[in-house]
């Protein structure tokens, strides 16, 4: 176990991870988001961006030197080898950034938001796993609307992630995010109360929690 309780928040794309993380943040929990770290490591001048350009070509950046994320996404979700190459470049750096932020966190416990917690081999960074769950049909609808993409690309993006079965198999706690958004705060508060008890040493462990939404 790490010196500070670290909860890994994961879930399929468009399952509502950001909404749940925001609810925890409002309660004073340090949120460390792999997507934020992933954006930081590909800023202009960063070594990862240079490696991405070497692998995918200089036209993968725009005239300002910024990564053309949509273009890269379309490439890697159509080609498994290309996606593996990208992950080889980015995942070690994302892991390093997450670990550094976790180790400097000041809240009672921290939340690592990592979509690919299993596939990225980052599960050893956390002590407990919270899965945000939603049926694939719900994910598909949200993703197409959110990212303005067609169904084939949305399905490829969902398929590239940890499977729903794999996520649920590794979960200590599950929050089912299919209800109204206003319910998220109450569900997160119930989890937060248990995590605080665990972080402060009031209990040695918590029973698995299943929170329908």
Secondary structure as UniProt FT lines:
FT   STRAND          5..11
FT   TURN            13..14
FT   HELIX           17..26
FT   TURN            27..28
FT   STRAND          30..33
FT   HELIX           34..40
FT   TURN            41..42
FT   TURN            44..45
FT   HELIX           47..56
FT   HELIX           58..60
FT   TURN            63..64
FT   HELIX           69..76
FT   HELIX           80..104
FT   STRAND          109..113
FT   TURN            115..121
FT   HELIX           123..125
FT   STRAND          128..133
FT   HELIX           136..147
FT   HELIX           151..159
FT   HELIX           164..170
FT   STRAND          173..176
FT   TURN            181..182
FT   HELIX           183..199
FT   TURN            200..201
FT   STRAND          209..211
//
